[in-house]
Amino acid sequence: MIGLILAIIIALFGTVGSWATWVLACLGFVVGLLNVTGKETGRFLVASIAFIVTFNSLGAVFSVIPVIGAAIQSFFGLMVIFVAPATAVVAISSLISITKN
């Protein structure tokens, strides 16, 4: 929830800088490490892949809206920055688990 709220605030104020990218990426990394258990791994990976693809596409679609398009596109991009590290952590963890067996 913190990542979502932070992405909304950053997108609304239009101050997407390297600090925002780093904060969201670190939060996503923590989510991937702490919040996804073994039973949730498969569903999380499928959902996050769909999420990343969809939000990248929707960012391009909404970018043409005159007044709020840039903010919406920025929000979608920030959410991808938040979800991608969590997805990578869970995918790597899953690969390590598979290779152990």
URQUI-V652973 format. One record per run of one state. SS is the DSSP state (~ for helix, > for strand, _ for the rest). FROM is the first residue (numbers start at 0). TO is the last residue. If there is no record, write none. Layout:
SS:FROM:TO
SS:FROM:TO
//
This chain:
_:0:0
~:1:12
_:13:16
~:17:33
_:34:36
~:37:61
_:62:67
~:68:99
_:100:100
//
